[in-house]
Amino acid sequence: MKYFIGIIVLAAIVLGGWYYSTSQSALVPAPQDQQAVDTGVSSAMPAPGAPAGTVEMEVKKGATVTYSSSGFSPASVTIKKGETVTFVDEGTGPMWVASAVHPDHTAYSGTTRSAHCPDTTGTAFDQCATGNSYSFTFDKVGTWHYHNHVAASDTGTIVVVE
């Protein structure tokens, strides 16, 4: 009889532990499958109207190129048409990003530097003066070479695809 009571108590403890653990896991929402393209910049934010506890990834597309004493890095980037490339000077010297060919900067817009600077329409791939950063949105498919107008031997390439 003592063994029978011991078995019932042991069974109650095991069943109670099992019940407690399953009820606790039901309170934690299962992770949602999420897929995001890694473009270097993203932030998590709740989707409008999404159930509590869910997160949707907002992905900002484009690329960032840094300029330092060793030139542009990365030297070549590939983006989609309509995306923006931001050039950031890491403070090692003046930066003036411009479409090739130096010194006219005609390759992207078809106009000379003197014709399109200042670029009030945002259609010429030319910073038009030195600065710490410069962003340009590429709306033409192709391979676009660029340089630092102040140090023309520092060059790079932007490949724009559909």
C-alpha positions as CSV (number, residue, x, y, z in Angstrom):
1,M,0.0,0.0,0.0
2,K,2.9,2.4,0.8
3,Y,4.4,1.7,-2.7
4,F,1.0,2.3,-4.4
5,I,0.7,5.7,-2.7
6,G,4.3,6.5,-3.6
7,I,3.7,5.7,-7.2
8,I,0.5,7.9,-7.3
9,V,2.4,10.8,-5.7
10,L,5.3,10.4,-8.2
11,A,2.9,10.2,-11.1
12,A,1.2,13.4,-9.9
13,I,4.5,15.2,-9.7
14,V,5.5,14.1,-13.2
15,L,2.1,15.0,-14.7
16,G,2.1,18.3,-12.8
17,G,5.6,19.2,-14.1
18,W,4.6,18.2,-17.7
19,Y,1.3,20.3,-17.5
20,Y,3.2,23.3,-16.1
21,S,5.9,23.3,-18.8
22,T,3.4,22.9,-21.7
23,S,1.2,25.7,-20.3
24,Q,4.2,28.1,-20.0
25,S,5.4,27.4,-23.6
26,A,1.9,28.2,-24.9
27,L,2.3,31.7,-23.5
28,V,5.4,32.4,-25.6
29,P,4.6,33.1,-29.3
30,A,6.3,31.0,-31.8
31,P,8.8,32.9,-34.0
32,Q,7.5,34.1,-37.3
33,D,9.4,33.1,-40.5
34,Q,10.9,36.3,-41.9
35,Q,12.9,36.8,-45.0
36,A,14.9,40.0,-45.8
37,V,17.4,40.8,-48.4
38,D,20.6,42.0,-46.7
39,T,21.5,45.4,-48.2
40,G,23.4,46.7,-45.3
41,V,20.7,48.7,-43.7
42,S,17.5,47.4,-42.1
43,S,15.4,48.1,-39.0
44,A,12.7,46.1,-37.3
45,M,9.3,47.6,-36.9
46,P,5.8,46.4,-36.3
47,A,3.8,46.0,-39.4
48,P,0.6,48.0,-39.5
49,G,-2.3,45.9,-38.3
50,A,0.0,43.0,-37.4
51,P,-0.9,40.9,-34.3
52,A,1.0,41.8,-31.1
53,G,4.4,40.3,-30.9
54,T,5.1,40.1,-34.6
55,V,7.8,42.1,-36.3
56,E,8.3,42.9,-40.0
57,M,11.7,43.9,-41.5
58,E,11.9,47.1,-43.4
59,V,14.8,47.0,-45.8
60,K,16.4,50.1,-47.3
61,K,18.2,49.3,-50.5
62,G,21.3,50.9,-51.9
63,A,24.9,51.0,-51.0
64,T,27.4,53.0,-49.0
65,V,31.0,53.7,-50.3
66,T,33.6,55.2,-48.0
67,Y,36.5,57.4,-49.1
68,S,39.8,57.3,-47.3
69,S,43.5,57.7,-48.0
70,S,43.4,54.3,-49.8
71,G,40.6,55.4,-52.1
72,F,37.0,54.3,-52.5
73,S,35.8,51.2,-50.7
74,P,34.3,49.1,-52.0
75,A,35.8,50.0,-55.4
76,S,32.8,48.5,-57.2
77,V,29.2,48.1,-56.1
78,T,26.1,46.6,-57.9
79,I,22.7,48.1,-57.2
80,K,19.3,48.0,-58.8
81,K,17.9,50.9,-61.0
82,G,16.3,53.5,-58.7
83,E,18.6,52.8,-55.7
84,T,20.8,55.3,-54.0
85,V,24.6,55.1,-53.4
86,T,25.9,57.3,-50.5
87,F,29.6,58.3,-50.5
88,V,31.1,59.1,-47.1
89,D,34.4,60.9,-46.6
90,E,36.3,59.4,-43.7
91,G,38.1,62.7,-43.2
92,T,41.4,61.9,-44.9
93,G,41.2,64.6,-47.6
94,P,38.7,66.5,-49.7
95,M,36.1,64.4,-51.6
96,W,34.3,65.4,-54.7
97,V,32.6,62.4,-56.3
98,A,32.0,62.8,-60.1
99,S,31.2,60.7,-63.1
100,A,34.1,59.8,-65.4
101,V,35.8,61.1,-67.4
102,H,37.9,63.7,-65.5
103,P,37.7,66.7,-65.7
104,D,34.4,67.0,-67.7
105,H,32.2,64.5,-65.8
106,T,30.0,63.8,-68.9
107,A,29.5,60.0,-68.8
108,Y,26.3,59.8,-66.8
109,S,24.4,62.9,-67.8
110,G,25.9,63.7,-71.1
111,T,26.5,67.3,-70.0
112,T,29.8,68.9,-69.0
113,R,30.6,69.9,-65.4
114,S,30.3,73.5,-66.3
115,A,26.8,72.9,-67.8
116,H,25.3,70.8,-65.0
117,C,26.9,72.3,-61.8
118,P,25.2,73.2,-59.7
119,D,22.9,70.2,-60.4
120,T,19.5,71.6,-59.5
121,T,17.6,68.7,-61.1
122,G,19.6,65.8,-59.4
123,T,20.2,64.1,-62.8
124,A,24.0,64.6,-63.1
125,F,26.2,62.1,-61.3
126,D,28.4,64.9,-59.9
127,Q,28.8,66.2,-56.4
128,C,29.7,69.6,-57.9
129,A,31.9,70.6,-54.9
130,T,33.8,69.0,-52.1
131,G,31.9,67.7,-49.1
132,N,31.7,65.1,-46.3
133,S,29.0,63.0,-48.0
134,Y,27.1,62.7,-51.2
135,S,24.2,60.6,-52.3
136,F,23.0,59.9,-55.8
137,T,20.0,57.9,-57.0
138,F,20.8,55.9,-60.2
139,D,18.0,55.9,-62.7
140,K,20.0,54.6,-65.7
141,V,21.0,50.9,-66.2
142,G,24.7,50.5,-67.0
143,T,28.2,50.5,-65.7
144,W,29.2,54.0,-64.4
145,H,32.8,54.9,-63.6
146,Y,33.5,57.7,-61.2
147,H,36.5,59.4,-59.6
148,N,37.3,62.0,-56.9
149,H,37.6,65.2,-58.8
150,V,40.2,66.4,-56.3
151,A,42.3,63.2,-56.6
152,A,41.4,61.9,-60.0
153,S,43.5,58.7,-59.7
154,D,41.0,57.5,-57.0
155,T,38.3,55.8,-59.0
156,G,35.4,53.3,-58.6
157,T,32.5,51.7,-60.5
158,I,28.8,51.5,-59.9
159,V,26.9,48.8,-61.8
160,V,23.2,49.4,-62.1
161,V,20.9,46.5,-63.1
162,E,17.2,46.2,-63.7
